[in-house]
Amino acid sequence: MTNCTLSNLSSLQQDQLNKGHLLPVMEMFYSVQGEGYNTGKAAFFLRIGGCDVGCHWCDVKEAWDASLHPLTPVDEIIETIRQYPAKSVVITGGEPLTYNLRHLCSLLKKENIQIFLETSGTYPLSGSFDWICLSPKSQMNPRNDMLQLADELKVIIYDEADFEWAEQNVQHVKKKCLLYLQPEWSRYDKVLPLIVDYVMKNPRWMVSLQSHKFMNIP
């Protein structure tokens, strides 16, 4: 567990949490993916509470403390997902790999649902995914084994120092990993021109935008 550890759980709840049969769910909603490789695809979003990475610019800081979010049976999560037409789920956070995701992924696979993971790469992989988007944060270095599993490396650019951070992480990903630079939303106007210039000079990188914010959707 993290510094967002769930406390005061019964022994049964703790056991179910450890097995991944319960997860602290901040929110669930149906929308369109707005970032990275899967931009524009309809998907069900599952945001799991709990994160100890602590990005100062995080736009979902309410997800950090897992104790604020109800422990939800995975079976109930699956029933909710079944109500929507798209056969893809984005698992995000917080940091979802704080928890055991094997049971969740197993049930989603039985429903023939594609599973897209958004992670900082700071915890070991649990579960089986169709796509792993790893967004490394300098406050807590990603694991090398997670970097090697990433299908997509998405680096958030807050200032110019983040370009060097991006290049440090590229050294550890597989050759087929897609590389994206994305402006931190509050500094969009300032850093987007820097990103465009960098991508033009370093064309292995691509630009990612939070297009869902332009569309005014979750």
C-alpha positions as CSV (number, residue, x, y, z in Angstrom):
1,M,0.0,0.0,0.0
2,T,0.9,3.7,-0.4
3,N,0.8,6.6,1.9
4,C,-2.9,6.6,0.9
5,T,-3.3,3.3,2.6
6,L,-6.8,2.2,3.3
7,S,-7.1,1.7,7.1
8,N,-9.7,0.4,9.5
9,L,-10.7,-2.4,7.1
10,S,-12.0,-5.7,8.4
11,S,-9.9,-8.8,7.8
12,L,-12.4,-9.9,5.1
13,Q,-12.2,-6.5,3.4
14,Q,-8.4,-6.5,3.5
15,D,-8.4,-10.0,2.0
16,Q,-10.8,-9.0,-0.8
17,L,-8.7,-5.9,-1.5
18,N,-5.5,-7.9,-1.6
19,K,-7.1,-10.4,-4.0
20,G,-8.4,-7.5,-6.2
21,H,-12.0,-8.4,-5.6
22,L,-12.6,-4.9,-4.1
23,L,-11.2,-1.7,-5.5
24,P,-11.5,1.9,-4.3
25,V,-13.3,3.5,-7.2
26,M,-13.3,7.3,-7.5
27,E,-15.4,7.4,-10.6
28,M,-16.7,5.4,-13.5
29,F,-18.0,7.0,-16.7
30,Y,-18.5,6.5,-20.4
31,S,-16.7,9.0,-22.7
32,V,-14.2,9.3,-25.5
33,Q,-10.5,8.9,-25.0
34,G,-8.9,12.3,-25.3
35,E,-5.1,11.6,-25.1
36,G,-2.4,9.6,-26.8
37,Y,-2.6,6.8,-29.2
38,N,-6.3,5.9,-28.5
39,T,-7.6,9.5,-28.9
40,G,-11.1,9.6,-30.3
41,K,-12.1,6.1,-29.3
42,A,-15.2,5.6,-27.2
43,A,-14.4,3.9,-23.9
44,F,-15.6,3.2,-20.4
45,F,-13.3,4.9,-17.9
46,L,-12.6,3.4,-14.5
47,R,-10.7,5.7,-12.1
48,I,-9.2,4.0,-9.1
49,G,-8.3,6.0,-6.0
50,G,-4.9,6.0,-4.4
51,C,-1.6,7.6,-5.5
52,D,1.6,8.4,-3.8
53,V,3.4,10.0,-6.8
54,G,2.3,13.5,-5.9
55,C,2.5,15.5,-9.1
56,H,2.0,19.2,-8.1
57,W,0.1,19.9,-11.3
58,C,-2.2,16.8,-11.1
59,D,-5.7,17.7,-12.1
60,V,-7.3,14.9,-10.1
61,K,-5.7,15.3,-6.7
62,E,-8.9,14.1,-5.1
63,A,-7.9,10.7,-6.4
64,W,-4.8,10.6,-4.2
65,D,-6.4,9.5,-1.0
66,A,-7.9,6.0,-1.5
67,S,-9.8,6.3,1.8
68,L,-12.1,8.9,0.2
69,H,-13.5,6.4,-2.3
70,P,-15.8,3.5,-1.7
71,L,-14.5,0.0,-1.9
72,T,-16.4,-1.5,-4.8
73,P,-16.9,-5.1,-5.7
74,V,-15.3,-5.9,-9.1
75,D,-18.4,-7.8,-10.0
76,E,-20.4,-4.6,-9.7
77,I,-17.9,-2.7,-11.9
78,I,-18.3,-5.4,-14.6
79,E,-22.1,-5.1,-14.4
80,T,-21.8,-1.3,-14.9
81,I,-19.5,-1.7,-17.9
82,R,-21.9,-4.1,-19.6
83,Q,-24.4,-1.3,-19.9
84,Y,-22.3,0.5,-22.5
85,P,-21.8,-0.3,-26.2
86,A,-18.0,0.2,-26.5
87,K,-15.9,-2.9,-25.9
88,S,-12.9,-1.0,-24.4
89,V,-12.1,0.1,-20.9
90,V,-9.5,2.6,-19.7
91,I,-8.2,1.9,-16.2
92,T,-6.7,5.0,-14.7
93,G,-6.2,6.7,-11.4
94,G,-4.6,7.7,-9.1
95,E,-2.2,4.9,-9.7
96,P,-4.1,1.8,-10.6
97,L,-1.2,-0.6,-10.2
98,T,-1.2,0.1,-6.5
99,Y,-3.7,-2.7,-6.5
100,N,-4.0,-6.3,-7.8
101,L,-5.8,-6.0,-11.1
102,R,-5.7,-9.6,-12.1
103,H,-9.2,-10.4,-11.2
104,L,-10.6,-7.3,-12.9
105,C,-8.7,-8.0,-16.1
106,S,-9.8,-11.7,-16.1
107,L,-13.4,-10.7,-15.9
108,L,-13.1,-8.1,-18.6
109,K,-11.3,-10.6,-20.9
110,K,-14.3,-12.9,-20.5
111,E,-16.5,-10.1,-21.8
112,N,-14.1,-9.7,-24.8
113,I,-13.4,-6.1,-23.7
114,Q,-10.1,-4.4,-24.6
115,I,-8.2,-3.1,-21.6
116,F,-6.1,0.1,-21.8
117,L,-4.0,0.9,-18.8
118,E,-2.8,4.4,-17.8
119,T,0.1,4.2,-15.3
120,S,3.1,6.0,-13.9
121,G,5.0,2.7,-14.0
122,T,6.0,3.0,-10.4
123,Y,4.5,-0.4,-9.4
124,P,4.8,-3.9,-10.8
125,L,2.3,-5.0,-13.4
126,S,-0.6,-7.1,-12.3
127,G,-3.3,-8.1,-14.9
128,S,-3.3,-8.5,-18.6
129,F,-3.7,-5.5,-20.9
130,D,-4.1,-4.8,-24.6
131,W,-2.4,-1.4,-24.4
132,I,-0.2,0.1,-21.7
133,C,0.3,3.9,-21.7
134,L,3.1,4.8,-19.3
135,S,3.4,8.4,-18.2
136,P,6.6,8.7,-16.1
137,K,6.9,11.2,-13.3
138,S,10.2,12.6,-12.1
139,Q,9.1,12.6,-8.5
140,M,9.1,8.8,-8.5
141,N,11.0,7.0,-11.2
142,P,9.2,4.4,-13.2
143,R,10.4,0.8,-12.9
144,N,12.6,-0.4,-15.8
145,D,10.5,-3.5,-16.3
146,M,7.4,-1.3,-16.7
147,L,9.1,0.9,-19.2
148,Q,10.0,-2.1,-21.3
149,L,6.3,-3.2,-21.3
150,A,5.0,0.2,-22.4
151,D,3.2,0.4,-25.7
152,E,3.1,4.2,-25.4
153,L,5.3,6.6,-23.5
154,K,3.5,9.8,-22.7
155,V,5.5,12.5,-21.0
156,I,3.8,15.5,-19.6
157,I,5.7,18.7,-20.3
158,Y,5.5,21.4,-17.6
159,D,8.7,23.2,-18.4
160,E,11.8,22.8,-20.5
161,A,13.5,20.5,-18.1
162,D,10.9,17.8,-18.9
163,F,12.3,17.3,-22.4
164,E,15.5,15.9,-20.8
165,W,13.4,13.7,-18.5
166,A,11.6,12.4,-21.6
167,E,14.8,11.5,-23.3
168,Q,16.0,9.7,-20.2
169,N,13.0,7.4,-20.2
170,V,13.2,6.7,-24.0
171,Q,16.4,4.8,-23.3
172,H,14.5,2.0,-21.5
173,V,11.4,1.5,-23.7
174,K,11.1,-1.1,-26.5
175,K,11.7,0.0,-30.1
176,K,8.0,-0.2,-31.1
177,C,6.9,2.0,-28.2
178,L,5.1,5.2,-29.4
179,L,6.5,8.4,-28.0
180,Y,4.2,11.4,-27.1
181,L,4.9,14.8,-25.5
182,Q,1.8,16.4,-23.9
183,P,1.5,19.9,-22.5
184,E,0.5,20.2,-18.9
185,W,-3.0,21.8,-19.2
186,S,-2.5,24.8,-17.0
187,R,0.6,25.8,-19.0
188,Y,-0.8,24.8,-22.4
189,D,-0.2,28.2,-24.0
190,K,3.4,28.4,-22.8
191,V,4.7,24.9,-23.5
192,L,2.8,23.9,-26.6
193,P,5.1,26.0,-28.9
194,L,8.1,24.4,-27.2
195,I,6.7,20.9,-27.8
196,V,5.9,21.7,-31.5
197,D,9.4,22.9,-32.0
198,Y,10.9,19.9,-30.2
199,V,8.9,17.4,-32.2
200,M,9.9,19.1,-35.5
201,K,13.5,18.7,-34.5
202,N,13.1,15.2,-33.0
203,P,10.4,13.5,-35.2
204,R,10.4,10.2,-33.4
205,W,8.2,12.1,-30.9
206,M,4.6,13.0,-31.5
207,V,2.3,15.6,-29.9
208,S,-0.5,14.5,-27.6
209,L,-3.2,16.9,-26.5
210,Q,-6.0,16.6,-23.9
211,S,-8.6,16.9,-26.6
212,H,-11.4,15.9,-24.3
213,K,-10.9,19.2,-22.5
214,F,-11.4,21.1,-25.8
215,M,-14.5,19.0,-26.4
216,N,-15.8,19.7,-22.8
217,I,-16.3,16.0,-22.0
218,P,-14.9,14.0,-19.0
